[in-house]
Amino acid sequence: MRKLICKSPGIAELTDYEDLPVKPNEVKVRVEFASPKHGTEIADFRGTTPFIDGKYDPEWQIFKSRDKDEPRGLEYGDLPLGNMFVGMIIEAGENVTDYKVGDRVCSYGSIRETQIVNAVDNYKLRKMKADDSERNAVCYDPAQFALGGIRDANVRAGDNVAVIGLGAIGQIAVQLAAKAGANVIAVDPIPKRREIALKHGARFTLDPVSCDAGLEIKRLTGKVGADSIIETSGSVHALQSSLKGLAYGGIISYVAFAKPFPAGLWLGQEAHFNYGRIVFSRAGSEPNPEYPRWSRKRIEDVCWELLMNGYLDCDDIIDPIVDFDDCAEGFKKYVDLEPDLSIKLGIAFRRDKL
């Protein structure tokens, strides 16, 4: 059996592995479909993540350097790549009562031919029907951050909402905002991504390379600006455009996990005059801003239901799909070197899924 790993920064390869015995609380899954993350995972792959030499201290709520004798945050050589998988249970431990051999499931995990997962009191191991969409299922993770961003931005029917950055999170945010009755403006330099956003509810799209996106958001809203902006790209230019295109007193829901900004961010202009608010949105942080009514589990439960009942449509988001045999080259091309050719990469473990 083989799995996809990061051998060293920038190097992906398939390597052999042997499974451990299944424990009484575990199940073994034969994987049929999988997908990596295109945001935070690429920082791990390139070796640019702050978690290698730094760590988040929950007591102080700050990032701090790791001690010299402390293990690094990431160890390359056998670093797994991947985020979500769909497959069928082929073995179950004796203490497993909620799942059985033959069940189709989805959960978090790297890209490999089998997964061994805790199956006792684990709501993140999601059951699927035979005809449930595997493309929707592997969008379980980005859907959570899209929903969190939409809620943090207080999107309501009739609002002008701009979504900047049309990767998986941005595309799902477009759908959620449009279905909530908002007037959605989708912003991305890649034409195919803008076309998909139009197909799924955006009223207007903008190419930020060929126009002043902030100014155009103002034009499209009769000089009022966007009541809410969902920023997923992490670009300094996108944040500057957000500040310019935001309505007086509006909210920027900053979903991106940004790198250090170069010169170009000027908080002495629209940001200073227009009472804009930036909310740093992260569905995975607890307690949720709306706790105790909303928690990470509630966000996950809602997203899974919306994905499985077809309210969200992620068929166009999983693009392209490559065969597992080619996934090392596919990851390098579509996630690392030429991300403009993809939205969220799909990995098929059977050729009839291509």
N, C-alpha and C positions, 0 to 999 in steps of 0.2 A: 504494500500500500504506500501511497505517496501523499505528501503535503507540501503546501507552498510556504516557503520561508524567505526571510531576508538574511542572506549570508553575511553581508556587510552593507554599510550605507550605499544605497543605489543599486544593489545586486539582489535580484529575485531568482529563486530556482526551486524546482521540485526535488524533494529528497525523500528517501524511504523512511518508514517508521514501522514499529510494531505496537499494537494496542496492549495496554495493561488489562488484567482481568477486570470484568465488570463487578463492582461492589454491590452489596445488597440494596443500596439506595439508588442505584444508577441504571441507565439504559444505554444501549449502544445503537447508534443511528447510522444507516447507510445513506450517505449524502447524495442528493440528486441535483441540487442547485445551490449556488452560494454567491456572495458579493462582498467586496471590500468597502471600506470607507474611503472617500476621496478628500476629506478635509484633514482631520487630525492624524489619520493614519499615514498620510504622505509625509508629514513632518517626522514621524518615526522612521519611515523608509529612507528619507534623505539624511537623517541624523541631525535634524535642526530643532527637534522638540526640546522645550525647556525642562522636560522631565528626566533627561539623561543625567545632567549634573545638578538639577534642582528638584525641589519637591514642594508641594503645597502643605503647609502646616495648619491643620484645622483648628488648633487651639488659638494660634495667633492670627489665623486667616490671612496669611501672607505666603509668598514664595520665598524659599530660603535655599541656600546652597547645601548640597550633601557634604557630610564630613568626608575627609580623605580616606578613612578606613571603612566607609559605608559603601555597600554595593551600589553600582550605577542604576539609574532608573530603567534603562534598557540594556540588555546584553545581546549583541549580535552573534551570528553563527547559526543559531537555531530559532531566530525570532519569528513567531508565526505571523502570517499576513491574512487578513480577512475579518469580517464583521458579523455576517449573518449567514445562516444556512437553512435549507429545507431538505427533509429526507424521511426515511421510513425506519421505524424501530425494528431491529432484528434480534435484539436480546434484552431481557429485562431482569433486574435483580429481584431477589425473593421478597424484599420489603416494598416493592413498587406496586401500588394498588390503583393509581389514577391513570396509568398508561399500560398498554399491552403491545406485544409483538404484532406488527402490521399497522400500527397507528402512524399516520403522517403527521409530522411535527415541524415546527420552526423554532429556532432559538439563536442566541449569540454564539459565535464560534468562528474559528479560523477556517481557511480553505484547505480541506483535506477530505480523504475518501470516507472516513468514518469519524463519528463524534461520540464520546462517552460523557454523559451529562447527568447531573443529579436530577432525579425524578421524584423526589419526596419534598412536598411543600415548596415547589419551585414554579411560581406562576409565569416565569419567563420562558418556560418550555411550553410553547403554544400548540394546541392541537389544530389540525387542519382537515377539512373534508377533501375528498379525492379531486373535486373540481375547483377548489380554492386556488387563486392565482399565486404562483410562486414569485412572480415579479412584484406583486403587491406585498407579499410576505417579507421579502428581503428589504423592503422600504420601512419596516417597523421602526428601526432606529432613527432615520432622518425625519420620519413623520412626527416623532415625539418632539424634536427640536423645532419643527415647523409649527406644531400646535402650541408649544410653549411660547414661541415668538409672537404668534397671533394673539394669544391671551395677554401676554405682557404688553402688547401694543394697544390693547383695549379696542380691537377692531369691531365695528358695529355696522349694521345695515345703513347704507347711504354714505358711508365714509369714503373719502379719497385715500386709497392705499397704494403706496409704491413698494414693490418688491425688487430689491437690487441684488443681483447674483442669482442665476437660474440653474444652479445645480439641483441635486435631489431635494434638499431642504427648501430652496427657493421655489421650485416647481410645485411642491406640495403646499407651500404657503400661498401661492397663487390660487390653487384650487380651493383651499379653505376660506380665503378672503372673498373670492368670487361667490362661493356658495353661501356665504354669510350676507350677501347683498351689497358688498363694497364695489366701488368703481376702481378697478385694479389697473395700475400701470406697471409693466414688467420691464426691467432694465438688465441688459446683458450684451456684451459685444459679439456673441456668437449667434449667427442668424438662425440656425436650427433650434437653438434653445428658445429664441423669441417666438418662432413658429409654434412650438409645442405649448408655450404659455398662452398664446392666442387661442389655440385649439381648446384649452382647458379653462377659459374664463377671463383672461386678461382683455381689457377693452383697448388698450394701447400698449405698444412696445417702443423702447428707445435703445439705440446703440450709443453707449456713452463715449465711444471713440470718435464718432462723427458728429456729436452734438454736445452742448452743455446740458447734461441730464437734469441738473437741479433747476435750471432756467426753464427747460421744457416741461418739467413737472408743474411748475407755476403756470405756464401757458395753458397746459391741458386742463387745469383746474380753475381757470378764470382768475389767475393771480393769487388765489387763496393758498395753494400749496396742499401737500398731502397731510391729512390728519394723522396718519401713521405711516412709518416707513420700516419695512423689515429688511435689515441689511445683513446679508449672508456671505458676502464676497471677501471681506477683510481687507479690501483695498483702501488706501488712504484717500484716493480720488473719489471712491464711492461714499466715504464718510463726509467728505467736503461737499459733494453733490447732495447728500442727504440733508445736511444742515441748510443748504441753499433752497432745496425744494420743499422743506418742511413748513407746514402752516404755523402761524403764531400759536404757541402753546402746545404744539403737536408732540408726538412721541416717536423717537427712533428706538426700535427694538433691535438691539445689536446682538445678533445671534452668532456672528463669525468669531472664530478663535484666531485672532489676528496676530501677525508677526510684528516686531517693532516697526513703527512707521518711519519712513524717510521724511525729508522736508516736504511740505505741501499742505499740512493741516493748519488752518488759520482760524483759531477760535475767536479772533477779534472782529469777525465780520458778522454774518447772519446769526451765528450761534449766540453772540452777545446781545443782539437786539431783539430776538424773536422768542425768547423764553422757551426755547426747545429743550426737551428732556430726553436724555439718553438712558435707556434701561438696558443693562447688560443681562441678556436673557440666556438662561441655561436650564433646560428641563431636568437635567440630572442633578442639580444642586438641591439639597434639602436643608431646612424646610422650604417648600414652594412658597412664593409670595402670597398665594391664596390659601395657605395652610390654616386650619386643618381640613377645610373643605376639599382642597386639591392637594394631591401628593404625586410623587413620581409614579406610583402604582396606578393611580386614577388616570394620569396622562397616558400611561402605557395601555391600560384597559380600553380607553376611548379610542386610541389610535388603532389598536388591533381590530376593534369592531368596525371602524370606518374603512379599514383596509379589506376586511373579509366580506363586508356586505356590499362592496362595490361603490360606496360613497366617494372614495378616492380611487383614482385610476392611474396606476403607475406603469402601464405597459410601455409608454413612450419614454419613461424615465430610465428604465433598464436598457441601456444602449451604449455600446454594442454588447452582444453575447458571444463569448468565445468558448471553445471546448477546453475541458480541464487539462488535456495534454498540452495546450498552448497557453495556459494561464500565466506562466512566468513572463513570457514575452508580451502577453496581453496586458498584464499589470504594468510592466515597464513602459509600454507604449501609451496606453490609454489613461493610466492614472498619473504617471510621472512625466514622461517626455512630451506627450501630445494630448493633454487633458481637454483641449478644445474639440477633440474628436469624439468625446464621450460625455455622458451625464453621470450615470452610475453603471459600472461594469458588471455584467452578469457572467457567471461561470456555470456552464452546463456539464454535468457528469455523464450524460448520455447524448449521443449525437442526434437522436431524434428530438432533442429539446432545442436544437439550433434553429 
